[in-house]
Amino acid sequence: MNVKHFSIVLSFALFSFSAMAQGISEQTLKDIQSVRPMTQADRALRNALNGTSINQLTKSPNNPATKDVYFSNSVNSKGVTDQKQSGRCWLFTGLNVMRAKAIQRYDLGNFQFSQSYLFFYDQLEKSNLFLQSVIDNAKQPMTDRKVEWLFKNPLSDGGTFCGVQDLATKYGVVPADVMAESFNANNTSRMAQIITLKLREYGLELRKMVADGKKGTDIQARKVEMLGDVYHVLAICLGEPVKNFKWTRRDAKGKAISTKEYTPKSFYDEFVGADLQNGYVMLMNDPSRPYYKMYTIDLDRHVYDGHDWTYLNLPMEDIKQMAIASIKDSTMMYFSCDVGKQYDSETGVLSMDNYDYATLFGTTFPMNKADRIRTFASASSHAMTLMAVDLDANGKPTKWKVENSWGPNSGVAGHLIMTDEWFDEYMFRLVVEKRFVPENLLPLFNQKPEVLPAWDPLF
């Protein structure tokens, strides 16, 4: 055998060995099985899990966090809302922040802004955002990362406080009894599927119009016709948004105070009256990136000519300082977190001690918050209204409470309680009024933000 032939044979043998070593061969399977052979205790656990859930078997029975519901500082709230089978937590939360102020200012009873009214325009605006973004990127191939992302995500009922800012400022707000919730507002999936299918169809058509060299005016005219179809579906499912209405304001005892004619914009001016665009700042705790820097997320907005989610990344201690100041001032905040982690639905408590998975499986889960973000293991999944904190004798927080939008029968009478340790690990976003930002941090908001892609792990 010559040297060249030997080299070829050796290379093939090494390749074969490498392939066998990387795959699961019969011998590899035996080796895997021998790493941790089943013990008698393991078999008992297997039998127990045969008839119960992992969470039930790992639940800590004497977690003190599930017993303590006292809070030293809390904002009053009236009436827990319910988003039902929809992803509109961002909208409920944003409106609940404004609702709390209106109730306090006018001594209202169980008052709500209409979620359905703004949701109608949210879905219409997001449809336009998709279609116009398709036009903007029509010369890129379908395999382009942004084009691919657009067609994967034409429409969503989820969102951020940016949507509340842009939509309420543009379209105003109305009380809930003027445009009430419908079945399809509470159960958004089928309506979303129908509109999404049409948007993908329309997106391909618009790309072809650009490829065929059609005039920009013709493309825009066709887009308007497409949006007319979307509007029609929304109107059938949700009802058309009101343009003007008569409404009677009543105090907390039900006494009629005044009756007026309103438009959604005039109702916003009277019962919100806040500068949503300039009066609030967005904060994030993302330890996978440098702190004290501004970031913005491409296409993470609701309105094409609106605002992307743009935030200052801060250590948790800075965020807590502002949150505590806001609660002490009786001002609720838009807050979001990874709500599914270590959540006990029976007690409404989020605690790192709720479930002991490590002991059950004889392993550890050492990833920190930054690692979980980088590997898609954790991200913001739900928005709620931060309303209470319990401070110890040294002024340090021990636990927090949020007003949720899962109805009054969930959690602690519609609220969730989270330990401060859990808060550190799974809290992500907070929106606070600018007046609660310390003077030394205010100049940081003037930075030019670093642009992150829409498909970033945290978003």
Contacts in CASP RR format, 6 or more apart in sequence:
PFRMAT RR
TARGET T0000
AUTHOR 0000-0000-0000
METHOD contacts of the structure
MODEL  1
MNVKHFSIVLSFALFSFSAMAQGISEQTLKDIQSVRPMTQADRALRNALN
GTSINQLTKSPNNPATKDVYFSNSVNSKGVTDQKQSGRCWLFTGLNVMRA
KAIQRYDLGNFQFSQSYLFFYDQLEKSNLFLQSVIDNAKQPMTDRKVEWL
FKNPLSDGGTFCGVQDLATKYGVVPADVMAESFNANNTSRMAQIITLKLR
EYGLELRKMVADGKKGTDIQARKVEMLGDVYHVLAICLGEPVKNFKWTRR
DAKGKAISTKEYTPKSFYDEFVGADLQNGYVMLMNDPSRPYYKMYTIDLD
RHVYDGHDWTYLNLPMEDIKQMAIASIKDSTMMYFSCDVGKQYDSETGVL
SMDNYDYATLFGTTFPMNKADRIRTFASASSHAMTLMAVDLDANGKPTKW
KVENSWGPNSGVAGHLIMTDEWFDEYMFRLVVEKRFVPENLLPLFNQKPE
VLPAWDPLF
1 9 0 8 1.000
20 28 0 8 1.000
21 28 0 8 1.000
24 32 0 8 1.000
38 46 0 8 1.000
45 57 0 8 1.000
45 360 0 8 1.000
48 57 0 8 1.000
49 57 0 8 1.000
54 357 0 8 1.000
54 360 0 8 1.000
55 355 0 8 1.000
57 360 0 8 1.000
58 355 0 8 1.000
58 356 0 8 1.000
58 357 0 8 1.000
58 359 0 8 1.000
58 360 0 8 1.000
59 344 0 8 1.000
59 354 0 8 1.000
59 355 0 8 1.000
60 353 0 8 1.000
60 354 0 8 1.000
60 355 0 8 1.000
60 356 0 8 1.000
63 349 0 8 1.000
63 351 0 8 1.000
63 353 0 8 1.000
63 354 0 8 1.000
65 349 0 8 1.000
65 351 0 8 1.000
65 353 0 8 1.000
65 354 0 8 1.000
65 399 0 8 1.000
65 417 0 8 1.000
65 419 0 8 1.000
66 344 0 8 1.000
66 347 0 8 1.000
66 348 0 8 1.000
66 349 0 8 1.000
66 351 0 8 1.000
66 354 0 8 1.000
68 390 0 8 1.000
68 399 0 8 1.000
69 412 0 8 1.000
69 417 0 8 1.000
70 390 0 8 1.000
71 388 0 8 1.000
71 389 0 8 1.000
71 390 0 8 1.000
71 399 0 8 1.000
71 401 0 8 1.000
72 389 0 8 1.000
72 390 0 8 1.000
72 391 0 8 1.000
73 324 0 8 1.000
73 327 0 8 1.000
73 328 0 8 1.000
73 388 0 8 1.000
73 389 0 8 1.000
73 390 0 8 1.000
73 391 0 8 1.000
74 327 0 8 1.000
74 387 0 8 1.000
74 388 0 8 1.000
74 389 0 8 1.000
74 401 0 8 1.000
75 100 0 8 1.000
75 327 0 8 1.000
75 330 0 8 1.000
75 331 0 8 1.000
75 332 0 8 1.000
75 387 0 8 1.000
75 388 0 8 1.000
76 100 0 8 1.000
76 104 0 8 1.000
76 330 0 8 1.000
77 96 0 8 1.000
77 100 0 8 1.000
77 332 0 8 1.000
77 385 0 8 1.000
77 387 0 8 1.000
77 403 0 8 1.000
78 103 0 8 1.000
78 108 0 8 1.000
78 109 0 8 1.000
78 110 0 8 1.000
78 111 0 8 1.000
78 252 0 8 1.000
79 110 0 8 1.000
79 408 0 8 1.000
80 403 0 8 1.000
80 404 0 8 1.000
80 405 0 8 1.000
80 407 0 8 1.000
80 408 0 8 1.000
80 413 0 8 1.000
80 414 0 8 1.000
80 415 0 8 1.000
81 92 0 8 1.000
81 96 0 8 1.000
81 112 0 8 1.000
81 115 0 8 1.000
81 405 0 8 1.000
81 407 0 8 1.000
82 405 0 8 1.000
82 406 0 8 1.000
82 407 0 8 1.000
82 408 0 8 1.000
83 89 0 8 1.000
83 91 0 8 1.000
83 92 0 8 1.000
83 115 0 8 1.000
83 186 0 8 1.000
83 405 0 8 1.000
83 406 0 8 1.000
84 181 0 8 1.000
84 186 0 8 1.000
84 187 0 8 1.000
85 186 0 8 1.000
85 187 0 8 1.000
85 188 0 8 1.000
85 189 0 8 1.000
86 157 0 8 1.000
86 185 0 8 1.000
86 186 0 8 1.000
86 187 0 8 1.000
86 188 0 8 1.000
87 157 0 8 1.000
87 158 0 8 1.000
87 188 0 8 1.000
88 115 0 8 1.000
88 119 0 8 1.000
88 157 0 8 1.000
88 158 0 8 1.000
88 188 0 8 1.000
88 405 0 8 1.000
89 158 0 8 1.000
89 336 0 8 1.000
89 382 0 8 1.000
89 383 0 8 1.000
89 384 0 8 1.000
89 405 0 8 1.000
90 158 0 8 1.000
90 159 0 8 1.000
90 160 0 8 1.000
90 161 0 8 1.000
90 163 0 8 1.000
90 164 0 8 1.000
90 336 0 8 1.000
90 383 0 8 1.000
91 115 0 8 1.000
91 118 0 8 1.000
91 119 0 8 1.000
91 122 0 8 1.000
91 159 0 8 1.000
91 163 0 8 1.000
91 164 0 8 1.000
92 115 0 8 1.000
92 383 0 8 1.000
92 405 0 8 1.000
93 161 0 8 1.000
93 334 0 8 1.000
93 335 0 8 1.000
93 336 0 8 1.000
93 383 0 8 1.000
93 384 0 8 1.000
93 385 0 8 1.000
93 405 0 8 1.000
94 161 0 8 1.000
94 164 0 8 1.000
94 334 0 8 1.000
94 383 0 8 1.000
94 385 0 8 1.000
95 112 0 8 1.000
95 113 0 8 1.000
95 115 0 8 1.000
95 118 0 8 1.000
95 164 0 8 1.000
95 173 0 8 1.000
96 332 0 8 1.000
96 385 0 8 1.000
96 403 0 8 1.000
96 405 0 8 1.000
97 332 0 8 1.000
97 333 0 8 1.000
97 334 0 8 1.000
97 385 0 8 1.000
97 431 0 8 1.000
98 113 0 8 1.000
98 168 0 8 1.000
98 173 0 8 1.000
98 271 0 8 1.000
98 272 0 8 1.000
98 274 0 8 1.000
99 111 0 8 1.000
99 112 0 8 1.000
99 113 0 8 1.000
100 331 0 8 1.000
100 332 0 8 1.000
100 385 0 8 1.000
100 387 0 8 1.000
101 272 0 8 1.000
101 274 0 8 1.000
101 331 0 8 1.000
102 108 0 8 1.000
102 111 0 8 1.000
102 113 0 8 1.000
102 271 0 8 1.000
102 272 0 8 1.000
103 109 0 8 1.000
103 111 0 8 1.000
104 330 0 8 1.000
106 249 0 8 1.000
106 251 0 8 1.000
106 257 0 8 1.000
106 271 0 8 1.000
107 251 0 8 1.000
107 252 0 8 1.000
108 249 0 8 1.000
108 250 0 8 1.000
108 251 0 8 1.000
108 252 0 8 1.000
109 250 0 8 1.000
109 251 0 8 1.000
109 252 0 8 1.000
109 254 0 8 1.000
111 175 0 8 1.000
111 176 0 8 1.000
112 175 0 8 1.000
112 176 0 8 1.000
113 173 0 8 1.000
113 174 0 8 1.000
113 175 0 8 1.000
113 176 0 8 1.000
114 173 0 8 1.000
114 174 0 8 1.000
114 175 0 8 1.000
114 176 0 8 1.000
114 178 0 8 1.000
114 179 0 8 1.000
114 180 0 8 1.000
115 176 0 8 1.000
115 181 0 8 1.000
115 185 0 8 1.000
116 179 0 8 1.000
116 180 0 8 1.000
116 181 0 8 1.000
116 182 0 8 1.000
116 185 0 8 1.000
116 238 0 8 1.000
116 239 0 8 1.000
117 171 0 8 1.000
117 173 0 8 1.000
117 174 0 8 1.000
117 178 0 8 1.000
117 179 0 8 1.000
117 241 0 8 1.000
117 242 0 8 1.000
117 264 0 8 1.000
118 164 0 8 1.000
118 167 0 8 1.000
118 168 0 8 1.000
118 171 0 8 1.000
118 172 0 8 1.000
118 173 0 8 1.000
119 157 0 8 1.000
119 185 0 8 1.000
119 238 0 8 1.000
120 234 0 8 1.000
120 235 0 8 1.000
120 238 0 8 1.000
120 239 0 8 1.000
120 240 0 8 1.000
120 241 0 8 1.000
121 167 0 8 1.000
121 170 0 8 1.000
121 171 0 8 1.000
121 241 0 8 1.000
122 157 0 8 1.000
122 163 0 8 1.000
122 167 0 8 1.000
122 302 0 8 1.000
123 155 0 8 1.000
123 157 0 8 1.000
123 195 0 8 1.000
123 230 0 8 1.000
123 234 0 8 1.000
124 227 0 8 1.000
124 230 0 8 1.000
124 231 0 8 1.000
124 234 0 8 1.000
125 166 0 8 1.000
125 167 0 8 1.000
125 302 0 8 1.000
125 303 0 8 1.000
125 304 0 8 1.000
126 155 0 8 1.000
126 156 0 8 1.000
126 302 0 8 1.000
127 154 0 8 1.000
127 155 0 8 1.000
127 195 0 8 1.000
127 199 0 8 1.000
127 226 0 8 1.000
127 227 0 8 1.000
127 230 0 8 1.000
128 223 0 8 1.000
128 227 0 8 1.000
128 304 0 8 1.000
129 299 0 8 1.000
129 301 0 8 1.000
129 302 0 8 1.000
129 303 0 8 1.000
129 304 0 8 1.000
130 150 0 8 1.000
130 154 0 8 1.000
130 155 0 8 1.000
130 199 0 8 1.000
130 203 0 8 1.000
131 199 0 8 1.000
131 202 0 8 1.000
131 203 0 8 1.000
131 206 0 8 1.000
131 223 0 8 1.000
131 226 0 8 1.000
131 227 0 8 1.000
132 223 0 8 1.000
132 304 0 8 1.000
133 150 0 8 1.000
133 299 0 8 1.000
133 304 0 8 1.000
134 147 0 8 1.000
134 150 0 8 1.000
134 151 0 8 1.000
134 203 0 8 1.000
134 206 0 8 1.000
134 207 0 8 1.000
135 206 0 8 1.000
135 210 0 8 1.000
135 219 0 8 1.000
135 223 0 8 1.000
137 144 0 8 1.000
137 146 0 8 1.000
137 147 0 8 1.000
137 150 0 8 1.000
138 206 0 8 1.000
138 207 0 8 1.000
138 210 0 8 1.000
138 211 0 8 1.000
139 210 0 8 1.000
140 146 0 8 1.000
140 147 0 8 1.000
141 147 0 8 1.000
142 148 0 8 1.000
142 151 0 8 1.000
145 453 0 8 1.000
145 455 0 8 1.000
146 298 0 8 1.000
146 299 0 8 1.000
146 453 0 8 1.000
146 454 0 8 1.000
149 299 0 8 1.000
149 453 0 8 1.000
149 454 0 8 1.000
149 455 0 8 1.000
150 299 0 8 1.000
151 200 0 8 1.000
151 203 0 8 1.000
153 454 0 8 1.000
154 196 0 8 1.000
154 199 0 8 1.000
154 200 0 8 1.000
155 192 0 8 1.000
155 195 0 8 1.000
155 196 0 8 1.000
155 199 0 8 1.000
156 192 0 8 1.000
157 188 0 8 1.000
157 192 0 8 1.000
159 302 0 8 1.000
159 383 0 8 1.000
160 300 0 8 1.000
160 302 0 8 1.000
160 309 0 8 1.000
160 336 0 8 1.000
160 383 0 8 1.000
160 429 0 8 1.000
161 280 0 8 1.000
161 282 0 8 1.000
161 309 0 8 1.000
161 334 0 8 1.000
161 383 0 8 1.000
161 429 0 8 1.000
161 431 0 8 1.000
162 282 0 8 1.000
162 300 0 8 1.000
162 301 0 8 1.000
162 302 0 8 1.000
162 306 0 8 1.000
162 307 0 8 1.000
162 308 0 8 1.000
162 309 0 8 1.000
162 310 0 8 1.000
163 301 0 8 1.000
163 302 0 8 1.000
163 303 0 8 1.000
164 276 0 8 1.000
164 334 0 8 1.000
165 276 0 8 1.000
165 277 0 8 1.000
165 280 0 8 1.000
165 307 0 8 1.000
166 301 0 8 1.000
166 302 0 8 1.000
166 303 0 8 1.000
166 306 0 8 1.000
166 307 0 8 1.000
167 302 0 8 1.000
167 303 0 8 1.000
168 268 0 8 1.000
168 272 0 8 1.000
168 276 0 8 1.000
169 268 0 8 1.000
169 276 0 8 1.000
169 277 0 8 1.000
170 303 0 8 1.000
171 241 0 8 1.000
171 264 0 8 1.000
171 265 0 8 1.000
172 264 0 8 1.000
172 265 0 8 1.000
172 267 0 8 1.000
172 268 0 8 1.000
173 264 0 8 1.000
173 267 0 8 1.000
173 268 0 8 1.000
173 271 0 8 1.000
173 272 0 8 1.000
174 241 0 8 1.000
174 242 0 8 1.000
174 245 0 8 1.000
174 262 0 8 1.000
174 264 0 8 1.000
174 267 0 8 1.000
175 247 0 8 1.000
175 267 0 8 1.000
177 247 0 8 1.000
178 242 0 8 1.000
178 245 0 8 1.000
178 247 0 8 1.000
179 239 0 8 1.000
179 241 0 8 1.000
179 242 0 8 1.000
182 237 0 8 1.000
182 238 0 8 1.000
182 239 0 8 1.000
184 190 0 8 1.000
184 191 0 8 1.000
184 237 0 8 1.000
184 238 0 8 1.000
185 237 0 8 1.000
185 238 0 8 1.000
191 233 0 8 1.000
191 234 0 8 1.000
191 237 0 8 1.000
194 233 0 8 1.000
195 230 0 8 1.000
195 233 0 8 1.000
195 234 0 8 1.000
198 226 0 8 1.000
198 229 0 8 1.000
198 230 0 8 1.000
198 233 0 8 1.000
199 230 0 8 1.000
202 223 0 8 1.000
202 226 0 8 1.000
205 222 0 8 1.000
206 219 0 8 1.000
206 222 0 8 1.000
206 223 0 8 1.000
209 218 0 8 1.000
209 219 0 8 1.000
209 222 0 8 1.000
210 219 0 8 1.000
241 264 0 8 1.000
242 264 0 8 1.000
243 263 0 8 1.000
243 264 0 8 1.000
244 261 0 8 1.000
244 262 0 8 1.000
244 263 0 8 1.000
245 261 0 8 1.000
245 262 0 8 1.000
246 259 0 8 1.000
246 260 0 8 1.000
246 261 0 8 1.000
246 262 0 8 1.000
247 259 0 8 1.000
247 260 0 8 1.000
247 262 0 8 1.000
247 267 0 8 1.000
248 256 0 8 1.000
248 257 0 8 1.000
248 258 0 8 1.000
248 259 0 8 1.000
249 256 0 8 1.000
249 257 0 8 1.000
249 258 0 8 1.000
249 259 0 8 1.000
249 260 0 8 1.000
250 256 0 8 1.000
250 257 0 8 1.000
251 257 0 8 1.000
262 270 0 8 1.000
277 307 0 8 1.000
278 434 0 8 1.000
279 433 0 8 1.000
279 434 0 8 1.000
279 435 0 8 1.000
280 431 0 8 1.000
280 432 0 8 1.000
280 433 0 8 1.000
280 434 0 8 1.000
281 311 0 8 1.000
281 312 0 8 1.000
281 431 0 8 1.000
281 432 0 8 1.000
281 433 0 8 1.000
281 434 0 8 1.000
281 437 0 8 1.000
281 445 0 8 1.000
282 309 0 8 1.000
282 310 0 8 1.000
282 311 0 8 1.000
282 312 0 8 1.000
282 429 0 8 1.000
282 430 0 8 1.000
282 431 0 8 1.000
283 311 0 8 1.000
283 312 0 8 1.000
283 313 0 8 1.000
283 314 0 8 1.000
283 318 0 8 1.000
283 319 0 8 1.000
283 322 0 8 1.000
283 429 0 8 1.000
283 430 0 8 1.000
283 431 0 8 1.000
283 432 0 8 1.000
284 295 0 8 1.000
284 311 0 8 1.000
284 312 0 8 1.000
284 313 0 8 1.000
284 314 0 8 1.000
284 428 0 8 1.000
284 429 0 8 1.000
284 430 0 8 1.000
285 313 0 8 1.000
285 314 0 8 1.000
285 315 0 8 1.000
285 316 0 8 1.000
285 319 0 8 1.000
285 369 0 8 1.000
285 427 0 8 1.000
285 428 0 8 1.000
286 313 0 8 1.000
286 370 0 8 1.000
286 373 0 8 1.000
286 428 0 8 1.000
286 458 0 8 1.000
287 368 0 8 1.000
287 369 0 8 1.000
287 370 0 8 1.000
287 373 0 8 1.000
288 369 0 8 1.000
288 370 0 8 1.000
288 371 0 8 1.000
288 373 0 8 1.000
288 374 0 8 1.000
288 458 0 8 1.000
289 295 0 8 1.000
289 313 0 8 1.000
290 313 0 8 1.000
291 313 0 8 1.000
291 314 0 8 1.000
291 315 0 8 1.000
292 312 0 8 1.000
292 313 0 8 1.000
292 314 0 8 1.000
292 444 0 8 1.000
293 312 0 8 1.000
293 313 0 8 1.000
293 444 0 8 1.000
293 447 0 8 1.000
293 450 0 8 1.000
294 310 0 8 1.000
294 311 0 8 1.000
294 312 0 8 1.000
294 313 0 8 1.000
294 444 0 8 1.000
294 445 0 8 1.000
294 447 0 8 1.000
294 448 0 8 1.000
294 449 0 8 1.000
294 450 0 8 1.000
295 310 0 8 1.000
295 311 0 8 1.000
295 313 0 8 1.000
295 449 0 8 1.000
295 450 0 8 1.000
295 451 0 8 1.000
295 452 0 8 1.000
296 308 0 8 1.000
296 309 0 8 1.000
296 310 0 8 1.000
296 311 0 8 1.000
296 449 0 8 1.000
296 450 0 8 1.000
296 451 0 8 1.000
296 452 0 8 1.000
297 308 0 8 1.000
297 309 0 8 1.000
297 310 0 8 1.000
297 451 0 8 1.000
297 452 0 8 1.000
297 453 0 8 1.000
297 454 0 8 1.000
297 456 0 8 1.000
297 459 0 8 1.000
298 308 0 8 1.000
298 451 0 8 1.000
298 452 0 8 1.000
298 453 0 8 1.000
298 454 0 8 1.000
299 308 0 8 1.000
299 454 0 8 1.000
300 308 0 8 1.000
300 309 0 8 1.000
300 454 0 8 1.000
300 459 0 8 1.000
301 307 0 8 1.000
301 308 0 8 1.000
301 309 0 8 1.000
309 459 0 8 1.000
310 449 0 8 1.000
311 429 0 8 1.000
312 441 0 8 1.000
312 444 0 8 1.000
312 445 0 8 1.000
314 441 0 8 1.000
316 423 0 8 1.000
316 424 0 8 1.000
316 427 0 8 1.000
318 438 0 8 1.000
318 441 0 8 1.000
319 427 0 8 1.000
319 430 0 8 1.000
320 397 0 8 1.000
320 423 0 8 1.000
321 438 0 8 1.000
322 430 0 8 1.000
322 432 0 8 1.000
322 436 0 8 1.000
322 437 0 8 1.000
322 438 0 8 1.000
323 333 0 8 1.000
323 386 0 8 1.000
323 389 0 8 1.000
323 400 0 8 1.000
323 430 0 8 1.000
323 432 0 8 1.000
324 389 0 8 1.000
324 391 0 8 1.000
324 397 0 8 1.000
325 436 0 8 1.000
326 332 0 8 1.000
326 333 0 8 1.000
326 386 0 8 1.000
326 432 0 8 1.000
326 433 0 8 1.000
326 436 0 8 1.000
327 333 0 8 1.000
327 386 0 8 1.000
327 387 0 8 1.000
327 388 0 8 1.000
327 389 0 8 1.000
329 436 0 8 1.000
331 433 0 8 1.000
331 436 0 8 1.000
332 385 0 8 1.000
332 386 0 8 1.000
332 387 0 8 1.000
332 403 0 8 1.000
333 385 0 8 1.000
333 386 0 8 1.000
333 387 0 8 1.000
333 430 0 8 1.000
333 431 0 8 1.000
333 432 0 8 1.000
334 383 0 8 1.000
334 385 0 8 1.000
334 386 0 8 1.000
334 429 0 8 1.000
334 430 0 8 1.000
334 431 0 8 1.000
335 383 0 8 1.000
335 384 0 8 1.000
335 385 0 8 1.000
335 386 0 8 1.000
335 402 0 8 1.000
335 427 0 8 1.000
335 429 0 8 1.000
335 430 0 8 1.000
335 431 0 8 1.000
336 380 0 8 1.000
336 381 0 8 1.000
336 382 0 8 1.000
336 383 0 8 1.000
336 384 0 8 1.000
336 428 0 8 1.000
336 429 0 8 1.000
336 430 0 8 1.000
337 350 0 8 1.000
337 380 0 8 1.000
337 381 0 8 1.000
337 382 0 8 1.000
337 384 0 8 1.000
337 418 0 8 1.000
337 423 0 8 1.000
337 426 0 8 1.000
337 427 0 8 1.000
337 428 0 8 1.000
337 429 0 8 1.000
338 378 0 8 1.000
338 379 0 8 1.000
338 380 0 8 1.000
338 381 0 8 1.000
338 382 0 8 1.000
338 426 0 8 1.000
338 428 0 8 1.000
339 350 0 8 1.000
339 381 0 8 1.000
339 382 0 8 1.000
339 384 0 8 1.000
339 416 0 8 1.000
339 426 0 8 1.000
340 381 0 8 1.000
340 382 0 8 1.000
341 350 0 8 1.000
341 378 0 8 1.000
341 422 0 8 1.000
341 425 0 8 1.000
341 426 0 8 1.000
342 350 0 8 1.000
342 351 0 8 1.000
342 352 0 8 1.000
342 354 0 8 1.000
342 355 0 8 1.000
342 422 0 8 1.000
342 426 0 8 1.000
343 349 0 8 1.000
343 350 0 8 1.000
343 354 0 8 1.000
343 416 0 8 1.000
344 350 0 8 1.000
344 351 0 8 1.000
344 354 0 8 1.000
344 355 0 8 1.000
345 410 0 8 1.000
345 411 0 8 1.000
347 411 0 8 1.000
347 412 0 8 1.000
348 410 0 8 1.000
348 411 0 8 1.000
348 412 0 8 1.000
348 415 0 8 1.000
348 416 0 8 1.000
348 417 0 8 1.000
349 412 0 8 1.000
349 416 0 8 1.000
349 417 0 8 1.000
349 418 0 8 1.000
349 419 0 8 1.000
350 416 0 8 1.000
350 417 0 8 1.000
350 418 0 8 1.000
350 419 0 8 1.000
350 422 0 8 1.000
350 426 0 8 1.000
351 418 0 8 1.000
351 419 0 8 1.000
351 421 0 8 1.000
351 422 0 8 1.000
352 419 0 8 1.000
352 421 0 8 1.000
352 422 0 8 1.000
352 425 0 8 1.000
353 419 0 8 1.000
357 365 0 8 1.000
358 364 0 8 1.000
358 365 0 8 1.000
367 375 0 8 1.000
367 377 0 8 1.000
369 378 0 8 1.000
369 424 0 8 1.000
369 425 0 8 1.000
369 426 0 8 1.000
371 377 0 8 1.000
372 378 0 8 1.000
373 379 0 8 1.000
373 457 0 8 1.000
373 458 0 8 1.000
374 457 0 8 1.000
375 457 0 8 1.000
376 457 0 8 1.000
378 426 0 8 1.000
379 428 0 8 1.000
379 457 0 8 1.000
379 458 0 8 1.000
379 459 0 8 1.000
380 428 0 8 1.000
380 429 0 8 1.000
380 458 0 8 1.000
380 459 0 8 1.000
383 429 0 8 1.000
384 402 0 8 1.000
384 403 0 8 1.000
384 404 0 8 1.000
384 405 0 8 1.000
384 416 0 8 1.000
385 402 0 8 1.000
385 403 0 8 1.000
385 404 0 8 1.000
386 400 0 8 1.000
386 401 0 8 1.000
386 402 0 8 1.000
386 430 0 8 1.000
387 401 0 8 1.000
387 402 0 8 1.000
387 403 0 8 1.000
387 415 0 8 1.000
388 400 0 8 1.000
388 401 0 8 1.000
389 397 0 8 1.000
389 399 0 8 1.000
389 400 0 8 1.000
389 401 0 8 1.000
390 397 0 8 1.000
390 398 0 8 1.000
390 399 0 8 1.000
390 400 0 8 1.000
391 397 0 8 1.000
391 398 0 8 1.000
392 398 0 8 1.000
396 420 0 8 1.000
397 420 0 8 1.000
397 423 0 8 1.000
398 419 0 8 1.000
398 420 0 8 1.000
399 417 0 8 1.000
399 418 0 8 1.000
399 419 0 8 1.000
399 420 0 8 1.000
400 417 0 8 1.000
400 418 0 8 1.000
400 420 0 8 1.000
400 423 0 8 1.000
401 412 0 8 1.000
401 415 0 8 1.000
401 416 0 8 1.000
401 417 0 8 1.000
401 418 0 8 1.000
402 415 0 8 1.000
402 416 0 8 1.000
402 418 0 8 1.000
403 414 0 8 1.000
403 415 0 8 1.000
404 410 0 8 1.000
404 411 0 8 1.000
404 414 0 8 1.000
404 415 0 8 1.000
404 416 0 8 1.000
406 414 0 8 1.000
407 414 0 8 1.000
408 414 0 8 1.000
418 427 0 8 1.000
428 458 0 8 1.000
434 442 0 8 1.000
437 445 0 8 1.000
452 459 0 8 1.000
END
